[in-house]
Amino acid sequence: MTDDGVTRCGWAQPDPLMRRYHDTEWGVPLRDSRALWEALMLEGFQAGLAWIVILRKREAFRDAFAGFDPEKVARFGAADIERLMANPGIVRARAKIEATFKGAQIYLDMQAAGDDFADFAWGFVGGKPIVRTDGEILASTPLSEAISKELKRRGFKFVGPTIVYAWMQAVGLVDDHSPDCFRRQH
């Protein structure tokens, strides 16, 4: 229990930004295709870093990537790579920036083929969150491995099983709140 009398997942403390993210976003079922894609791209940028780094830079990422509008990002080119590489407000990793451009193109290709990204994501869990009850902290699961494999098959980058599992937790495909957390679905 914290000083405000609320029991949360241990990772959400003591940073106020992490607490707010935990309390209002993490694990809330997200069903908007564009927002799901944005979350996946941000998880890719987080690879090798702490989530708080991305969370603190999230608004700068949104500004830099045109609000994560896939149609705009898919048209980004070499000049945008250089612009983004010079932006201290984001994680300046060329491969991750290029992967985001490619991810936007794949998202649009899926959309053009009638494959809604939200339906794609939620189809892996039968349309409802998986509620884990064991309280064990996992880095990946067989399901995150399967989703990772499918995302990679489609051409996405920075979508390994660990990144995909973090994304699944963040967007509510899996409820991984600790058993005593006030946000846990019972």
N, C-alpha and C positions, 0 to 999 in steps of 0.2 A: 504494500500500500504506500502511496506517495503522500507528500505533505498536504495535498488537496483532498485526501481521503478516498481517492479513487485507485483501484487496483488495475494496473495495465500490464501489457507485455513488457518485460524487463528492458528490451532494446529501446523502448520509447522514452526512456528517462536518462538523464535529467534535462536534456535539451528541450526548451519550450517549442521550437519548431518541429522537432520529432514528435513531441507529445501531440501537438495540434494535427500533424499529418496522421498519426496513429488514430487519434480520436475522431477524425472527420473523413478520412480517405482510405487508409490502408485496410484492405479486406472488404470494402464496400463493393458489392457486385456492380461492375461497370459494363454497360451494354451498348455504349456508343462506339461504333466502329472506328471513327477517327481518334477518339480518346484512347481506345485500346491500342491502336497503332502508336500513338504518341508515347504511351506508357512503355511499350516494348522498345521503342527507340531510346528512351531515357534509360531504361534498364541496360541496354547495350553500352551506353556511355558510362554507366556505373562500373562496368567490368574492371576489376583491379583497384577500385576505389571504394570508399565508404559511401553509403547512400546519402548521408547528410551533405556531402560535397555536391551531389546532384540536386538535392532538395534546395540547398542555398542558391544554386545557380539556375533553378528551373525557369524563373521568369525571364532571365537573360537568354536561356535556350529558346523559349517561346518567341521572344523578339527576334533572335537571330535566324530561326527557322520558320519565319512567316506564320507564327501560330500553329506550327505543325500541320499546315494545310497541305495534304499530299499533292494536290495539283500544282501548287506553287513550288514545293520542294523538289518534285520530280523534274522541274525545268531548271533547277540550279545547275551551274556548270563550273568551269575552272576558276572563273573570277570569284564565284561564291566560295569556293574552297579557300582561296587566298584570303577573302574577307573574313571567313570564319576562323581561319588559322591565326588571324591577327586580333581576334576578339578575346580579351582576357576574362570576359564574363562567362565563358563556357569552357568545357574541357576541349582543349585544342589537340585532338588526335585525328590526323588525316584519315586513317583507315575507318574510324568511327563516323566521321563526317561523310565520307564517301558511302559508307554502308547505309546511312540515313537517306541519302539521295536515292540509292538503289532500292531501299525499303519502300520509299514513296512510289517508285515506279512499279514495284511488285504489288503494292496495295492497289494501285489503279488498275493494273492488269487483272487482278483478282476481281475487282469491282466490275470491270468491263466484261468479264466472263460470267457474271452473275453470282460470284462467290463473295458474299458479304463477310467482312472481316469479323464482325461480332458473331455471326452464325458459325463461322469457321472456329473461332475460339471456344464459344460456349458448346459447340457440338462435341468437343472432347470430354465434357463433363455432363452430358445429357441435359444441358440447359439450366442446371442448378449447381450451386457451390458444393464442393466436397467438404464436409465438416470432419476434420480430423479430431479424434478423441484421445489419442495416446499422449499428447503433450511433448512428444519427442521433437527435437529440433533437427530438421532435415535440410540438406543442401540441394538435393534433387530427388526425384522419384521416377519409377518406370514411366509414369504418364508424362512427366516433364521431358524425359528422354524421347518419348514418342512424338510429342509436340515439337521439340527441338529438331528432330529428324525431318519432320514434315516441313517446318519452316525453312530449314537448310535446303531441302529438295526444291523448294520454290525459289531459292536464291537469296534468302535473307542471310545476313552476316551478324555476328555477335549475338547469337541465339543458342548458345550451348545449354545443356540441361540445367545448370545452376542458374544462369540468367533467366531462363524460361520459368523455373520454379519461383524465383523472386517475383517475376512478373505475375505469375498465377496467384501468388499471395496478395500482391498489391492490388490487383484488379478484381479480387473476390472470387476467382475460379475455385480457390480453395480457402476455407476458413482455417487459418493457422494461428489464431489468437491463442495465447496460453489458456489453459483450462480455467484459471481464476480471473481472467481479464474481463472487465465489464462489457467489452465489445463482442465477446464470444457468443456465437449462435448456439443455442442448446437444442 
